[in-house]
Amino acid sequence: MPAFMTPHEATQPAGATRPSSVGHRTVLAIAVPMTLAHLSTPLVGIVDGALIGWTGDAAMMGGIAVGALAFDILFSFFSFLRMGTTGLAAQAFGAGDKTEQRAVLARALMAAVVLGAGLVVCAVPLCWAFVTAIGASPAVNTAFAGYFMVRILAAPLTLLNYSVLGWVVGIGRAGIGLALQLLLNGVNMAAGVALVWGLGLGTAGAGGAAVAAEAVAAIAGIVVVIVLTRGGAWPAWARLAERRAVVATFAVNRDIMIRSVALTAALGFFTAQGARHGDVVLAANAVLFNLVLAGSYFLDGLATAAEQLAGRAIGARRPDDFRRAVTLSVGWGFFMAGILTAIFALGGPTLIDLMTASPEVREMARHYLFWVLLAPAFGVLAFELDGVFIGATWSSTMRDMMLVSLAGYFALWAVLAPLFGNHGLWAALIGFFGLRGLTLAACLPRRLKRAFAAAPYAPLAAHSAASHPTA
């Protein structure tokens, strides 16, 4: 029986009404630790930047900033190893299928090792591509290359950690996910102090700290997996390589990757267009977008709860649990969005002053602060329904609605930017957030009806039929 069902529920007749296993406490038990995990991640970049900043070398500061951006972009393409694994594992967990839970993890780990090794092999051309695209000074490029060529060695470990994190969240162990993230980020900061400040290794030391942290987290993750799966057999190779399972897993991951690329393109376009309005506007936009990004970490925690709860409801064939997971995650999301808007309204000017010392940038950022106040309310539905669709593995719909919203974003920009300048650019971005949520919400009833009208849960088969109507 599914792990979250009581013995009484398991003995109920098939058509009997069962009490919901999803409540406020269930949502928060996942959302709170994952929010803390998300919030711990920016601390690494802050510490790395501060450590390099203490050297007083402007080129190294530029190199570490560009390097952090490069890896954010690079690894965002492989975020499906976290999100896709969560959805598939949650469905197997909801169905009480322990063999498939292990199979989901095994497939993800194999993909992580192969893809990570591919990144290491392609390290030199990747470094050259980023250097060419950035067009920085020779000194910054040298500092960047020193960081990139060391940190890229951790790529297989990074992707392995994505897979383990997605799996433990999918099987309802968000607290373990938090512990692994805190361990990774803590080791990264400690190693950074030792290598950059203690040994004076500069950006190569910062890259080495990342490698050390990923290695320690990977070892801890494997230990966690061994403990959580003890006493049970791992699936045979024939099951791992079963054609339908491999194709369906690939489809989920492909769709999430396309969605991530489209999102990265939208945010990159925002930065590029802001640069056309001058250095001060570009800097002000960066400061304000950091506030939007900070708010997203709180909404992301609730989205992770939606992933796990929606996925396990699909696996357990419990439509009432699914609806309640959607209602509670979205409800808490809007509550959090209201808090974030209040914080930005009351403390926005102070936060701006903390992030920049430039009087011109401070004044310009205050001029556009209004848009940051709108971002949580317009973005919350997109965040939470992204989580729902990931958990349900309705990845093709999520991909398509992202592309529709991206087209709408460009259309809004084409109309509003010529009329209102940077205000028009911000309006288009906020509209993009809103379009993502509304398009997913419009698709939800139809997808929900189809999902629970389908045949009972079978590993990955539900995705093959539901995500691709022609199947």
KAURJO-V69656 format. One line per field, one symbol per residue. phi: phi as a letter, one per 30 degrees, with the letter a starting at -180 (. if undefined). burial: + if it has 16 or more other ideal C-beta (glycine too) atoms within 10 Angstrom, else -. Layout:
phi=???
burial=???
//
This chain:
phi=.edccdedddcdeecddcddccbedddddcdddddddddddddddddedddddddicddddddddddddddedddddcdddddddedddddddddicdddeddedddddddddddddddddcedddddddedddiddeddddddddddddddddeddddddedddeddddcicdddeddddddedddeddddddddddcididddddddddddddddddddddeddddcdibddddeeddceedddddddddddddddddddddddddddddddddcjdddedddddddddeddddddddddddddedddddddddhbddddddddddddddddddddddddddddceedddddcacdeddedddddceeddddedddcddddddeddddddhddddddddddddddddddddddddddbidddddddddddeddeddddddddeddddddccddeebeidededddbedd
burial=-+-++---+--------+-+++---+++++++++++++++---++-++--++--+-+-++++++++++-++--++--+++++++++++++++++++++-++++++++++-+++-++--+---+--++--++----+---++-+++++++++++++++++++++++++++++++++++++++++++++++-++--++----++++++++++++++++++-++--++--+------+---++-+--+--++-+++-++++++-++--++-++--++--+---++++++++++++-+++++++++++++++++++++++++--++++++-+++-+++-++--++-++---+--++--++----++-++--++-+++++++++++++++++++++++++++++-++--++-++--++--++----+-++++++++++++++++++-++--++--++----+-+++++++++----
//
